[in-house]
Amino acid sequence: MIEAGGGSKTAPDTWALNGKERQLQPFVEALRDRILNRFETLARKPKLVGVCGSNSGCGVTSIATGLAASLSEAGDLKVLLVDMKRGSGNPILGSRKSCSLMEALEGPKRQEGLIGPNLYLARGQESGTQQLVASPRKFTTVIPRLNTSDYDYIVFDMPPVDSVSITPSLAKHLDLTLLVVESERSRRNTVSNPESSCWSLRRTWLSS
C-alpha cells in the first residue's frame, strides 16, 4: 500500500512505518468495511469522511492515513487524503510529495499528489499563496468542487476538537465524521456533550 518515506509502492501490509501503525491495520480495515457498508446505497460520490480527535496525539493521523490507504485498495476506488493540520509533511508518510487541495481537484495537477495506486495526498493550503483552505469560510467555497470531483472518497485528517477549533464548522459539510477518543486523556466535556462544541453533524465514535 504505502511505504513511508520512500518512493516505491509496496505490498498492502506495509503501509506503516512502525509497529504501532502496523497494529492499526486490522482496525482500519474493519473501519473501512463499515464505512463501505454505510454508504453502499449512496450513489453520489465522493463521500466526504473526516477523522478528528478529542485531543492531540491520539492517533488521528495514523487512522486517517490507514483508512484512506485501505479504501484505495477496495476495488477500484479513487481516494484523496487531505491534511488539514499541516502545511506539508505527513508524519506517517514521511517526505512523500503532495499537492494542494485545489490542485488535487484539477486533473492535470493532481499527479503531484499521487502516493499509491488510486491514492492521492493533498494539503489544506494553496501552493504559492500559502492561503489555508482549512478555514470555515474558505472551505465552504471549496465544497461545490469537492462534491463534483471524481474521487470516490475524500478523507480529511482534521485538527483536534476544542472551544476554538475549526473542526466542528468544517465537519458540518461532511457525510461522516469519526471522533477518536483516547482513554483517560480525552476532555470529558467534548466526549460527553459534543454539541457544546457546536457538533451538529453525522458522527461515529472511536476509542484508542
PyMOL CGO cylinders between C-alpha atoms (Angstrom):
from pymol import cmd
from pymol.cgo import CYLINDER

trace = [
    CYLINDER, 0.00, 0.00, 0.00, 2.32, 2.77, 1.26, 0.3, 1, 1, 1, 1, 1, 1,
    CYLINDER, 2.32, 2.77, 1.26, 5.89, 2.62, 2.43, 0.3, 1, 1, 1, 1, 1, 1,
    CYLINDER, 5.89, 2.62, 2.43, 6.57, 5.80, 4.39, 0.3, 1, 1, 1, 1, 1, 1,
    CYLINDER, 6.57, 5.80, 4.39, 9.47, 7.94, 3.34, 0.3, 1, 1, 1, 1, 1, 1,
    CYLINDER, 9.47, 7.94, 3.34, 10.24, 6.04, 0.14, 0.3, 1, 1, 1, 1, 1, 1,
    CYLINDER, 10.24, 6.04, 0.14, 9.10, 6.22, -3.42, 0.3, 1, 1, 1, 1, 1, 1,
    CYLINDER, 9.10, 6.22, -3.42, 8.07, 2.66, -4.19, 0.3, 1, 1, 1, 1, 1, 1,
    CYLINDER, 8.07, 2.66, -4.19, 4.68, 1.07, -3.93, 0.3, 1, 1, 1, 1, 1, 1,
    CYLINDER, 4.68, 1.07, -3.93, 4.80, -1.99, -1.75, 0.3, 1, 1, 1, 1, 1, 1,
    CYLINDER, 4.80, -1.99, -1.75, 2.57, -4.78, -0.51, 0.3, 1, 1, 1, 1, 1, 1,
    CYLINDER, 2.57, -4.78, -0.51, -0.72, -3.88, 1.20, 0.3, 1, 1, 1, 1, 1, 1,
    CYLINDER, -0.72, -3.88, 1.20, 0.54, -4.91, 4.64, 0.3, 1, 1, 1, 1, 1, 1,
    CYLINDER, 0.54, -4.91, 4.64, 3.45, -2.46, 4.71, 0.3, 1, 1, 1, 1, 1, 1,
    CYLINDER, 3.45, -2.46, 4.71, 1.64, 0.86, 4.73, 0.3, 1, 1, 1, 1, 1, 1,
    CYLINDER, 1.64, 0.86, 4.73, 3.05, 1.92, 8.11, 0.3, 1, 1, 1, 1, 1, 1,
    CYLINDER, 3.05, 1.92, 8.11, 6.50, 2.77, 9.41, 0.3, 1, 1, 1, 1, 1, 1,
    CYLINDER, 6.50, 2.77, 9.41, 6.43, 1.09, 12.78, 0.3, 1, 1, 1, 1, 1, 1,
    CYLINDER, 6.43, 1.09, 12.78, 4.71, -1.49, 14.92, 0.3, 1, 1, 1, 1, 1, 1,
    CYLINDER, 4.71, -1.49, 14.92, 2.14, 0.94, 16.29, 0.3, 1, 1, 1, 1, 1, 1,
    CYLINDER, 2.14, 0.94, 16.29, 0.77, 1.75, 12.86, 0.3, 1, 1, 1, 1, 1, 1,
    CYLINDER, 0.77, 1.75, 12.86, 1.01, -1.88, 11.75, 0.3, 1, 1, 1, 1, 1, 1,
    CYLINDER, 1.01, -1.88, 11.75, -1.15, -2.86, 14.71, 0.3, 1, 1, 1, 1, 1, 1,
    CYLINDER, -1.15, -2.86, 14.71, -3.82, -0.46, 13.47, 0.3, 1, 1, 1, 1, 1, 1,
    CYLINDER, -3.82, -0.46, 13.47, -4.18, -2.21, 10.12, 0.3, 1, 1, 1, 1, 1, 1,
    CYLINDER, -4.18, -2.21, 10.12, -6.87, -4.73, 11.19, 0.3, 1, 1, 1, 1, 1, 1,
    CYLINDER, -6.87, -4.73, 11.19, -8.73, -1.86, 12.83, 0.3, 1, 1, 1, 1, 1, 1,
    CYLINDER, -8.73, -1.86, 12.83, -8.67, 0.44, 9.80, 0.3, 1, 1, 1, 1, 1, 1,
    CYLINDER, -8.67, 0.44, 9.80, -9.67, -2.43, 7.53, 0.3, 1, 1, 1, 1, 1, 1,
    CYLINDER, -9.67, -2.43, 7.53, -12.67, -3.18, 9.74, 0.3, 1, 1, 1, 1, 1, 1,
    CYLINDER, -12.67, -3.18, 9.74, -13.46, 0.54, 9.81, 0.3, 1, 1, 1, 1, 1, 1,
    CYLINDER, -13.46, 0.54, 9.81, -13.19, 0.67, 6.03, 0.3, 1, 1, 1, 1, 1, 1,
    CYLINDER, -13.19, 0.67, 6.03, -15.68, -2.19, 5.68, 0.3, 1, 1, 1, 1, 1, 1,
    CYLINDER, -15.68, -2.19, 5.68, -18.16, -0.45, 7.99, 0.3, 1, 1, 1, 1, 1, 1,
    CYLINDER, -18.16, -0.45, 7.99, -17.89, 2.75, 6.00, 0.3, 1, 1, 1, 1, 1, 1,
    CYLINDER, -17.89, 2.75, 6.00, -18.33, 0.95, 2.70, 0.3, 1, 1, 1, 1, 1, 1,
    CYLINDER, -18.33, 0.95, 2.70, -21.44, -0.76, 4.08, 0.3, 1, 1, 1, 1, 1, 1,
    CYLINDER, -21.44, -0.76, 4.08, -22.76, 2.52, 5.46, 0.3, 1, 1, 1, 1, 1, 1,
    CYLINDER, -22.76, 2.52, 5.46, -22.57, 4.21, 2.07, 0.3, 1, 1, 1, 1, 1, 1,
    CYLINDER, -22.57, 4.21, 2.07, -23.45, 1.19, -0.04, 0.3, 1, 1, 1, 1, 1, 1,
    CYLINDER, -23.45, 1.19, -0.04, -26.80, 2.64, -1.09, 0.3, 1, 1, 1, 1, 1, 1,
    CYLINDER, -26.80, 2.64, -1.09, -25.48, 6.19, -1.59, 0.3, 1, 1, 1, 1, 1, 1,
    CYLINDER, -25.48, 6.19, -1.59, -24.83, 6.54, -5.29, 0.3, 1, 1, 1, 1, 1, 1,
    CYLINDER, -24.83, 6.54, -5.29, -23.42, 10.05, -5.01, 0.3, 1, 1, 1, 1, 1, 1,
    CYLINDER, -23.42, 10.05, -5.01, -19.69, 10.45, -4.92, 0.3, 1, 1, 1, 1, 1, 1,
    CYLINDER, -19.69, 10.45, -4.92, -17.41, 11.43, -3.46, 0.3, 1, 1, 1, 1, 1, 1,
    CYLINDER, -17.41, 11.43, -3.46, -18.20, 10.54, 0.13, 0.3, 1, 1, 1, 1, 1, 1,
    CYLINDER, -18.20, 10.54, 0.13, -16.59, 13.03, 2.49, 0.3, 1, 1, 1, 1, 1, 1,
    CYLINDER, -16.59, 13.03, 2.49, -15.21, 11.48, 5.69, 0.3, 1, 1, 1, 1, 1, 1,
    CYLINDER, -15.21, 11.48, 5.69, -13.44, 13.41, 8.45, 0.3, 1, 1, 1, 1, 1, 1,
    CYLINDER, -13.44, 13.41, 8.45, -11.24, 11.99, 11.21, 0.3, 1, 1, 1, 1, 1, 1,
    CYLINDER, -11.24, 11.99, 11.21, -10.57, 14.13, 14.29, 0.3, 1, 1, 1, 1, 1, 1,
    CYLINDER, -10.57, 14.13, 14.29, -9.62, 13.66, 17.92, 0.3, 1, 1, 1, 1, 1, 1,
    CYLINDER, -9.62, 13.66, 17.92, -10.85, 14.93, 21.24, 0.3, 1, 1, 1, 1, 1, 1,
    CYLINDER, -10.85, 14.93, 21.24, -7.23, 15.90, 21.95, 0.3, 1, 1, 1, 1, 1, 1,
    CYLINDER, -7.23, 15.90, 21.95, -3.91, 15.91, 20.11, 0.3, 1, 1, 1, 1, 1, 1,
    CYLINDER, -3.91, 15.91, 20.11, -1.71, 12.84, 19.97, 0.3, 1, 1, 1, 1, 1, 1,
    CYLINDER, -1.71, 12.84, 19.97, -4.49, 10.23, 19.96, 0.3, 1, 1, 1, 1, 1, 1,
    CYLINDER, -4.49, 10.23, 19.96, -3.65, 8.68, 16.61, 0.3, 1, 1, 1, 1, 1, 1,
    CYLINDER, -3.65, 8.68, 16.61, -5.88, 10.66, 14.26, 0.3, 1, 1, 1, 1, 1, 1,
    CYLINDER, -5.88, 10.66, 14.26, -3.27, 10.94, 11.50, 0.3, 1, 1, 1, 1, 1, 1,
    CYLINDER, -3.27, 10.94, 11.50, -2.45, 7.23, 11.73, 0.3, 1, 1, 1, 1, 1, 1,
    CYLINDER, -2.45, 7.23, 11.73, -6.12, 6.30, 11.46, 0.3, 1, 1, 1, 1, 1, 1,
    CYLINDER, -6.12, 6.30, 11.46, -6.90, 8.79, 8.68, 0.3, 1, 1, 1, 1, 1, 1,
    CYLINDER, -6.90, 8.79, 8.68, -3.87, 7.69, 6.66, 0.3, 1, 1, 1, 1, 1, 1,
    CYLINDER, -3.87, 7.69, 6.66, -4.58, 3.99, 7.16, 0.3, 1, 1, 1, 1, 1, 1,
    CYLINDER, -4.58, 3.99, 7.16, -8.26, 4.42, 6.34, 0.3, 1, 1, 1, 1, 1, 1,
    CYLINDER, -8.26, 4.42, 6.34, -7.54, 6.33, 3.13, 0.3, 1, 1, 1, 1, 1, 1,
    CYLINDER, -7.54, 6.33, 3.13, -4.96, 3.76, 2.04, 0.3, 1, 1, 1, 1, 1, 1,
    CYLINDER, -4.96, 3.76, 2.04, -7.30, 0.89, 2.88, 0.3, 1, 1, 1, 1, 1, 1,
    CYLINDER, -7.30, 0.89, 2.88, -10.19, 2.46, 0.96, 0.3, 1, 1, 1, 1, 1, 1,
    CYLINDER, -10.19, 2.46, 0.96, -7.95, 2.93, -2.07, 0.3, 1, 1, 1, 1, 1, 1,
    CYLINDER, -7.95, 2.93, -2.07, -7.41, -0.84, -2.15, 0.3, 1, 1, 1, 1, 1, 1,
    CYLINDER, -7.41, -0.84, -2.15, -11.11, -1.68, -2.04, 0.3, 1, 1, 1, 1, 1, 1,
    CYLINDER, -11.11, -1.68, -2.04, -11.91, -2.44, -5.65, 0.3, 1, 1, 1, 1, 1, 1,
    CYLINDER, -11.91, -2.44, -5.65, -11.07, 0.44, -7.95, 0.3, 1, 1, 1, 1, 1, 1,
    CYLINDER, -11.07, 0.44, -7.95, -11.85, 3.34, -5.61, 0.3, 1, 1, 1, 1, 1, 1,
    CYLINDER, -11.85, 3.34, -5.61, -10.06, 6.64, -6.12, 0.3, 1, 1, 1, 1, 1, 1,
    CYLINDER, -10.06, 6.64, -6.12, -9.26, 8.21, -2.75, 0.3, 1, 1, 1, 1, 1, 1,
    CYLINDER, -9.26, 8.21, -2.75, -7.93, 11.61, -1.69, 0.3, 1, 1, 1, 1, 1, 1,
    CYLINDER, -7.93, 11.61, -1.69, -6.34, 12.11, 1.75, 0.3, 1, 1, 1, 1, 1, 1,
    CYLINDER, -6.34, 12.11, 1.75, -6.38, 15.77, 2.83, 0.3, 1, 1, 1, 1, 1, 1,
    CYLINDER, -6.38, 15.77, 2.83, -4.09, 17.00, 5.60, 0.3, 1, 1, 1, 1, 1, 1,
    CYLINDER, -4.09, 17.00, 5.60, -6.00, 19.87, 7.24, 0.3, 1, 1, 1, 1, 1, 1,
    CYLINDER, -6.00, 19.87, 7.24, -3.45, 20.30, 10.03, 0.3, 1, 1, 1, 1, 1, 1,
    CYLINDER, -3.45, 20.30, 10.03, -0.06, 20.88, 8.41, 0.3, 1, 1, 1, 1, 1, 1,
    CYLINDER, -0.06, 20.88, 8.41, 1.40, 22.91, 5.58, 0.3, 1, 1, 1, 1, 1, 1,
    CYLINDER, 1.40, 22.91, 5.58, 3.48, 19.94, 4.48, 0.3, 1, 1, 1, 1, 1, 1,
    CYLINDER, 3.48, 19.94, 4.48, 4.79, 16.61, 5.72, 0.3, 1, 1, 1, 1, 1, 1,
    CYLINDER, 4.79, 16.61, 5.72, 2.53, 13.83, 6.92, 0.3, 1, 1, 1, 1, 1, 1,
    CYLINDER, 2.53, 13.83, 6.92, 4.39, 12.15, 9.82, 0.3, 1, 1, 1, 1, 1, 1,
    CYLINDER, 4.39, 12.15, 9.82, 3.20, 8.70, 8.72, 0.3, 1, 1, 1, 1, 1, 1,
    CYLINDER, 3.20, 8.70, 8.72, 4.08, 9.19, 5.06, 0.3, 1, 1, 1, 1, 1, 1,
    CYLINDER, 4.08, 9.19, 5.06, 7.35, 10.99, 5.72, 0.3, 1, 1, 1, 1, 1, 1,
    CYLINDER, 7.35, 10.99, 5.72, 8.57, 13.24, 2.92, 0.3, 1, 1, 1, 1, 1, 1,
    CYLINDER, 8.57, 13.24, 2.92, 6.23, 11.94, 0.25, 0.3, 1, 1, 1, 1, 1, 1,
    CYLINDER, 6.23, 11.94, 0.25, 5.12, 14.50, -2.30, 0.3, 1, 1, 1, 1, 1, 1,
    CYLINDER, 5.12, 14.50, -2.30, 1.74, 16.17, -2.08, 0.3, 1, 1, 1, 1, 1, 1,
    CYLINDER, 1.74, 16.17, -2.08, -0.29, 18.82, -3.86, 0.3, 1, 1, 1, 1, 1, 1,
    CYLINDER, -0.29, 18.82, -3.86, -2.63, 21.49, -2.58, 0.3, 1, 1, 1, 1, 1, 1,
    CYLINDER, -2.63, 21.49, -2.58, -6.31, 20.65, -2.17, 0.3, 1, 1, 1, 1, 1, 1,
    CYLINDER, -6.31, 20.65, -2.17, -7.18, 22.92, -5.09, 0.3, 1, 1, 1, 1, 1, 1,
    CYLINDER, -7.18, 22.92, -5.09, -4.58, 21.20, -7.27, 0.3, 1, 1, 1, 1, 1, 1,
    CYLINDER, -4.58, 21.20, -7.27, -5.96, 17.80, -6.27, 0.3, 1, 1, 1, 1, 1, 1,
    CYLINDER, -5.96, 17.80, -6.27, -9.30, 18.88, -7.74, 0.3, 1, 1, 1, 1, 1, 1,
    CYLINDER, -9.30, 18.88, -7.74, -7.69, 19.70, -11.09, 0.3, 1, 1, 1, 1, 1, 1,
    CYLINDER, -7.69, 19.70, -11.09, -6.92, 16.67, -13.22, 0.3, 1, 1, 1, 1, 1, 1,
    CYLINDER, -6.92, 16.67, -13.22, -3.56, 17.71, -14.75, 0.3, 1, 1, 1, 1, 1, 1,
    CYLINDER, -3.56, 17.71, -14.75, -2.08, 18.85, -11.43, 0.3, 1, 1, 1, 1, 1, 1,
    CYLINDER, -2.08, 18.85, -11.43, -3.23, 16.06, -9.13, 0.3, 1, 1, 1, 1, 1, 1,
    CYLINDER, -3.23, 16.06, -9.13, -0.42, 13.73, -10.25, 0.3, 1, 1, 1, 1, 1, 1,
    CYLINDER, -0.42, 13.73, -10.25, 1.90, 15.64, -7.95, 0.3, 1, 1, 1, 1, 1, 1,
    CYLINDER, 1.90, 15.64, -7.95, -0.02, 14.16, -5.06, 0.3, 1, 1, 1, 1, 1, 1,
    CYLINDER, -0.02, 14.16, -5.06, -0.15, 10.54, -6.27, 0.3, 1, 1, 1, 1, 1, 1,
    CYLINDER, -0.15, 10.54, -6.27, 1.39, 8.43, -3.49, 0.3, 1, 1, 1, 1, 1, 1,
    CYLINDER, 1.39, 8.43, -3.49, 0.00, 4.99, -4.34, 0.3, 1, 1, 1, 1, 1, 1,
    CYLINDER, 0.00, 4.99, -4.34, -2.38, 3.20, -6.68, 0.3, 1, 1, 1, 1, 1, 1,
    CYLINDER, -2.38, 3.20, -6.68, -5.62, 5.25, -6.62, 0.3, 1, 1, 1, 1, 1, 1,
    CYLINDER, -5.62, 5.25, -6.62, -4.39, 7.24, -3.59, 0.3, 1, 1, 1, 1, 1, 1,
    CYLINDER, -4.39, 7.24, -3.59, -3.61, 10.96, -3.55, 0.3, 1, 1, 1, 1, 1, 1,
    CYLINDER, -3.61, 10.96, -3.55, -2.29, 13.23, -0.79, 0.3, 1, 1, 1, 1, 1, 1,
    CYLINDER, -2.29, 13.23, -0.79, -3.23, 16.91, -0.56, 0.3, 1, 1, 1, 1, 1, 1,
    CYLINDER, -3.23, 16.91, -0.56, -2.52, 19.63, 1.97, 0.3, 1, 1, 1, 1, 1, 1,
    CYLINDER, -2.52, 19.63, 1.97, -5.06, 22.17, 3.12, 0.3, 1, 1, 1, 1, 1, 1,
    CYLINDER, -5.06, 22.17, 3.12, -3.22, 25.11, 1.65, 0.3, 1, 1, 1, 1, 1, 1,
    CYLINDER, -3.22, 25.11, 1.65, -2.88, 26.56, -1.82, 0.3, 1, 1, 1, 1, 1, 1,
    CYLINDER, -2.88, 26.56, -1.82, 0.60, 26.42, -3.28, 0.3, 1, 1, 1, 1, 1, 1,
    CYLINDER, 0.60, 26.42, -3.28, 2.27, 29.76, -3.81, 0.3, 1, 1, 1, 1, 1, 1,
    CYLINDER, 2.27, 29.76, -3.81, -0.20, 31.87, -1.83, 0.3, 1, 1, 1, 1, 1, 1,
    CYLINDER, -0.20, 31.87, -1.83, 0.09, 29.81, 1.37, 0.3, 1, 1, 1, 1, 1, 1,
    CYLINDER, 0.09, 29.81, 1.37, -3.61, 30.53, 1.88, 0.3, 1, 1, 1, 1, 1, 1,
    CYLINDER, -3.61, 30.53, 1.88, -5.24, 27.90, 4.05, 0.3, 1, 1, 1, 1, 1, 1,
    CYLINDER, -5.24, 27.90, 4.05, -8.27, 26.08, 2.70, 0.3, 1, 1, 1, 1, 1, 1,
    CYLINDER, -8.27, 26.08, 2.70, -8.58, 24.78, 6.26, 0.3, 1, 1, 1, 1, 1, 1,
    CYLINDER, -8.58, 24.78, 6.26, -10.68, 27.73, 7.37, 0.3, 1, 1, 1, 1, 1, 1,
    CYLINDER, -10.68, 27.73, 7.37, -14.50, 27.59, 7.59, 0.3, 1, 1, 1, 1, 1, 1,
    CYLINDER, -14.50, 27.59, 7.59, -15.16, 30.42, 5.15, 0.3, 1, 1, 1, 1, 1, 1,
    CYLINDER, -15.16, 30.42, 5.15, -12.66, 29.23, 2.55, 0.3, 1, 1, 1, 1, 1, 1,
    CYLINDER, -12.66, 29.23, 2.55, -13.67, 25.59, 2.97, 0.3, 1, 1, 1, 1, 1, 1,
    CYLINDER, -13.67, 25.59, 2.97, -17.31, 26.46, 2.25, 0.3, 1, 1, 1, 1, 1, 1,
    CYLINDER, -17.31, 26.46, 2.25, -16.34, 27.85, -1.14, 0.3, 1, 1, 1, 1, 1, 1,
    CYLINDER, -16.34, 27.85, -1.14, -14.49, 24.62, -1.98, 0.3, 1, 1, 1, 1, 1, 1,
    CYLINDER, -14.49, 24.62, -1.98, -17.40, 22.29, -1.14, 0.3, 1, 1, 1, 1, 1, 1,
    CYLINDER, -17.40, 22.29, -1.14, -19.08, 22.52, -4.59, 0.3, 1, 1, 1, 1, 1, 1,
    CYLINDER, -19.08, 22.52, -4.59, -15.81, 21.49, -6.24, 0.3, 1, 1, 1, 1, 1, 1,
    CYLINDER, -15.81, 21.49, -6.24, -15.33, 18.63, -3.79, 0.3, 1, 1, 1, 1, 1, 1,
    CYLINDER, -15.33, 18.63, -3.79, -18.83, 17.35, -4.50, 0.3, 1, 1, 1, 1, 1, 1,
    CYLINDER, -18.83, 17.35, -4.50, -18.30, 17.37, -8.26, 0.3, 1, 1, 1, 1, 1, 1,
    CYLINDER, -18.30, 17.37, -8.26, -14.85, 15.76, -8.20, 0.3, 1, 1, 1, 1, 1, 1,
    CYLINDER, -14.85, 15.76, -8.20, -14.26, 12.24, -9.49, 0.3, 1, 1, 1, 1, 1, 1,
    CYLINDER, -14.26, 12.24, -9.49, -12.91, 10.82, -6.23, 0.3, 1, 1, 1, 1, 1, 1,
    CYLINDER, -12.91, 10.82, -6.23, -14.91, 8.06, -4.60, 0.3, 1, 1, 1, 1, 1, 1,
    CYLINDER, -14.91, 8.06, -4.60, -13.83, 9.01, -1.08, 0.3, 1, 1, 1, 1, 1, 1,
    CYLINDER, -13.83, 9.01, -1.08, -12.14, 12.08, 0.37, 0.3, 1, 1, 1, 1, 1, 1,
    CYLINDER, -12.14, 12.08, 0.37, -10.70, 11.56, 3.86, 0.3, 1, 1, 1, 1, 1, 1,
    CYLINDER, -10.70, 11.56, 3.86, -9.84, 14.61, 5.95, 0.3, 1, 1, 1, 1, 1, 1,
    CYLINDER, -9.84, 14.61, 5.95, -7.17, 14.47, 8.68, 0.3, 1, 1, 1, 1, 1, 1,
    CYLINDER, -7.17, 14.47, 8.68, -8.59, 17.20, 10.92, 0.3, 1, 1, 1, 1, 1, 1,
    CYLINDER, -8.59, 17.20, 10.92, -7.43, 19.24, 13.94, 0.3, 1, 1, 1, 1, 1, 1,
    CYLINDER, -7.43, 19.24, 13.94, -8.47, 18.25, 17.48, 0.3, 1, 1, 1, 1, 1, 1,
    CYLINDER, -8.47, 18.25, 17.48, -11.78, 19.48, 18.84, 0.3, 1, 1, 1, 1, 1, 1,
    CYLINDER, -11.78, 19.48, 18.84, -11.71, 22.27, 21.42, 0.3, 1, 1, 1, 1, 1, 1,
    CYLINDER, -11.71, 22.27, 21.42, -13.52, 25.51, 22.18, 0.3, 1, 1, 1, 1, 1, 1,
    CYLINDER, -13.52, 25.51, 22.18, -11.80, 27.37, 19.34, 0.3, 1, 1, 1, 1, 1, 1,
    CYLINDER, -11.80, 27.37, 19.34, -11.37, 24.53, 16.87, 0.3, 1, 1, 1, 1, 1, 1,
    CYLINDER, -11.37, 24.53, 16.87, -12.39, 24.92, 13.24, 0.3, 1, 1, 1, 1, 1, 1,
    CYLINDER, -12.39, 24.92, 13.24, -13.22, 21.20, 13.07, 0.3, 1, 1, 1, 1, 1, 1,
    CYLINDER, -13.22, 21.20, 13.07, -16.93, 21.40, 14.04, 0.3, 1, 1, 1, 1, 1, 1,
    CYLINDER, -16.93, 21.40, 14.04, -17.53, 24.06, 11.39, 0.3, 1, 1, 1, 1, 1, 1,
    CYLINDER, -17.53, 24.06, 11.39, -15.75, 22.03, 8.73, 0.3, 1, 1, 1, 1, 1, 1,
    CYLINDER, -15.75, 22.03, 8.73, -17.40, 18.77, 9.80, 0.3, 1, 1, 1, 1, 1, 1,
    CYLINDER, -17.40, 18.77, 9.80, -20.89, 20.13, 9.12, 0.3, 1, 1, 1, 1, 1, 1,
    CYLINDER, -20.89, 20.13, 9.12, -20.12, 19.80, 5.42, 0.3, 1, 1, 1, 1, 1, 1,
    CYLINDER, -20.12, 19.80, 5.42, -19.01, 16.16, 5.59, 0.3, 1, 1, 1, 1, 1, 1,
    CYLINDER, -19.01, 16.16, 5.59, -21.01, 12.95, 5.21, 0.3, 1, 1, 1, 1, 1, 1,
    CYLINDER, -21.01, 12.95, 5.21, -19.39, 11.34, 8.25, 0.3, 1, 1, 1, 1, 1, 1,
    CYLINDER, -19.39, 11.34, 8.25, -17.01, 12.47, 10.99, 0.3, 1, 1, 1, 1, 1, 1,
    CYLINDER, -17.01, 12.47, 10.99, -15.08, 9.98, 13.11, 0.3, 1, 1, 1, 1, 1, 1,
    CYLINDER, -15.08, 9.98, 13.11, -14.15, 11.20, 16.58, 0.3, 1, 1, 1, 1, 1, 1,
    CYLINDER, -14.15, 11.20, 16.58, -11.16, 9.40, 18.10, 0.3, 1, 1, 1, 1, 1, 1,
    CYLINDER, -11.16, 9.40, 18.10, -11.37, 9.25, 21.90, 0.3, 1, 1, 1, 1, 1, 1,
    CYLINDER, -11.37, 9.25, 21.90, -8.27, 8.37, 23.91, 0.3, 1, 1, 1, 1, 1, 1,
    CYLINDER, -8.27, 8.37, 23.91, -8.86, 6.68, 27.25, 0.3, 1, 1, 1, 1, 1, 1,
    CYLINDER, -8.86, 6.68, 27.25, -8.01, 8.83, 30.30, 0.3, 1, 1, 1, 1, 1, 1,
    CYLINDER, -8.01, 8.83, 30.30, -6.80, 11.75, 28.16, 0.3, 1, 1, 1, 1, 1, 1,
    CYLINDER, -6.80, 11.75, 28.16, -9.85, 12.98, 26.29, 0.3, 1, 1, 1, 1, 1, 1,
    CYLINDER, -9.85, 12.98, 26.29, -11.63, 16.02, 27.65, 0.3, 1, 1, 1, 1, 1, 1,
    CYLINDER, -11.63, 16.02, 27.65, -14.81, 14.93, 29.40, 0.3, 1, 1, 1, 1, 1, 1,
    CYLINDER, -14.81, 14.93, 29.40, -16.96, 17.81, 28.15, 0.3, 1, 1, 1, 1, 1, 1,
    CYLINDER, -16.96, 17.81, 28.15, -16.05, 17.17, 24.50, 0.3, 1, 1, 1, 1, 1, 1,
    CYLINDER, -16.05, 17.17, 24.50, -16.85, 13.46, 24.73, 0.3, 1, 1, 1, 1, 1, 1,
    CYLINDER, -16.85, 13.46, 24.73, -19.97, 13.62, 26.93, 0.3, 1, 1, 1, 1, 1, 1,
    CYLINDER, -19.97, 13.62, 26.93, -21.54, 16.65, 25.27, 0.3, 1, 1, 1, 1, 1, 1,
    CYLINDER, -21.54, 16.65, 25.27, -20.06, 17.25, 21.82, 0.3, 1, 1, 1, 1, 1, 1,
    CYLINDER, -20.06, 17.25, 21.82, -22.97, 19.55, 20.95, 0.3, 1, 1, 1, 1, 1, 1,
    CYLINDER, -22.97, 19.55, 20.95, -21.43, 22.03, 23.39, 0.3, 1, 1, 1, 1, 1, 1,
    CYLINDER, -21.43, 22.03, 23.39, -18.59, 22.30, 20.88, 0.3, 1, 1, 1, 1, 1, 1,
    CYLINDER, -18.59, 22.30, 20.88, -21.04, 23.05, 18.04, 0.3, 1, 1, 1, 1, 1, 1,
    CYLINDER, -21.04, 23.05, 18.04, -21.17, 19.42, 16.88, 0.3, 1, 1, 1, 1, 1, 1,
    CYLINDER, -21.17, 19.42, 16.88, -24.14, 19.48, 14.54, 0.3, 1, 1, 1, 1, 1, 1,
    CYLINDER, -24.14, 19.48, 14.54, -23.02, 16.61, 12.31, 0.3, 1, 1, 1, 1, 1, 1,
    CYLINDER, -23.02, 16.61, 12.31, -23.21, 12.94, 11.48, 0.3, 1, 1, 1, 1, 1, 1,
    CYLINDER, -23.21, 12.94, 11.48, -20.79, 11.37, 13.91, 0.3, 1, 1, 1, 1, 1, 1,
    CYLINDER, -20.79, 11.37, 13.91, -19.27, 8.00, 14.81, 0.3, 1, 1, 1, 1, 1, 1,
    CYLINDER, -19.27, 8.00, 14.81, -17.19, 7.39, 17.94, 0.3, 1, 1, 1, 1, 1, 1,
    CYLINDER, -17.19, 7.39, 17.94, -13.82, 5.63, 18.02, 0.3, 1, 1, 1, 1, 1, 1,
    CYLINDER, -13.82, 5.63, 18.02, -11.74, 4.83, 21.08, 0.3, 1, 1, 1, 1, 1, 1,
    CYLINDER, -11.74, 4.83, 21.08, -7.99, 4.40, 21.35, 0.3, 1, 1, 1, 1, 1, 1,
]
cmd.load_cgo(trace, "trace")
